[in-house]
């Protein structure tokens, strides 16, 4: 029994040393990781900007398509509502 206690006391610092070293590394690198993540959240990458621009273009195209189809329906029912393709600057 005494041998087990001596062995445990001899091995404990070695086993706990790894845990303490890992904890120390985690504490030291935490500010760098936090700053890096904050910078990532605060900035927009080129990929994100491209996706946003593409989404905006698709929405505009869909809106124009809906407006064109609505104008065609109006034109089918009422020839006076037809647009000959020219629009003045005043709306």
C-alpha positions in Angstrom: 0.0 0.0 0.0 2.8 2.3 0.9 4.5 1.6 -2.5 1.3 2.7 -4.4 1.1 6.0 -2.4 4.8 6.7 -3.2 4.3 5.9 -6.8 1.2 8.0 -7.1 3.0 11.0 -5.5 6.0 10.5 -7.8 3.8 10.4 -10.9 1.3 13.1 -10.0 3.6 16.1 -10.8 4.4 14.7 -14.2 0.8 13.9 -15.1 -0.5 17.3 -13.8 2.4 19.2 -15.4 0.9 18.4 -18.8 -2.5 19.7 -17.8 -0.9 22.9 -16.3 1.1 23.4 -19.5 -1.9 23.0 -21.7 -3.9 25.4 -19.5 -1.0 27.9 -19.6 -0.8 27.7 -23.4 -4.6 28.2 -23.6 -4.5 31.2 -21.4 -1.6 32.8 -23.4 -3.1 32.2 -26.8 -6.7 33.2 -25.9 -6.3 37.0 -26.5 -4.8 36.3 -29.9 -7.7 34.0 -30.8 -10.2 36.5 -29.6 -8.7 39.3 -31.5 -8.5 37.2 -34.7 -12.2 36.2 -34.4 -13.2 39.7 -33.7 -11.4 41.0 -36.8 -13.0 38.2 -38.9 -16.5 39.2 -37.7 -15.8 42.9 -38.3 -14.5 42.6 -41.8 -16.2 41.3 -45.0 -14.2 38.9 -47.1 -14.1 39.1 -50.9 -16.2 35.9 -51.0 -18.9 37.3 -48.8 -18.9 40.5 -50.8 -19.3 38.5 -54.0 -22.2 36.5 -52.6 -23.9 39.6 -51.4 -23.5 41.3 -54.8 -24.8 38.2 -56.6 -27.8 38.0 -54.3 -28.6 41.7 -54.9 -28.3 41.2 -58.7 -30.6 38.1 -58.7 -33.2 40.0 -56.6 -33.1 42.9 -59.0 -33.4 40.6 -62.0 -36.4 38.8 -60.4 -38.1 42.2 -59.7 -37.6 43.4 -63.2 -38.9 40.1 -64.6 -42.1 40.4 -62.4 -42.5 44.0 -63.6 -42.1 43.0 -67.3 -44.6 40.2 -67.0 -47.1 42.5 -65.2 -46.7 45.1 -68.0 -47.3 42.4 -70.6 -50.5 41.3 -68.9 -51.7 44.9 -68.7 -50.8 45.3 -72.4 -52.8 42.2 -73.4 -55.9 43.5 -71.6 -55.6 47.2 -72.4 -53.7 48.5 -75.4 -53.6 52.0 -73.9 -51.5 50.6 -71.1 -48.8 49.3 -73.4 -45.4 50.8 -73.1 -43.5 51.2 -76.4 -40.2 50.9 -74.7 -39.6 54.5 -74.1 -39.9 55.9 -70.6 -39.5 59.6 -69.8 -37.5 60.7 -66.8 -40.6 61.7 -64.9 -42.6 59.0 -63.1 
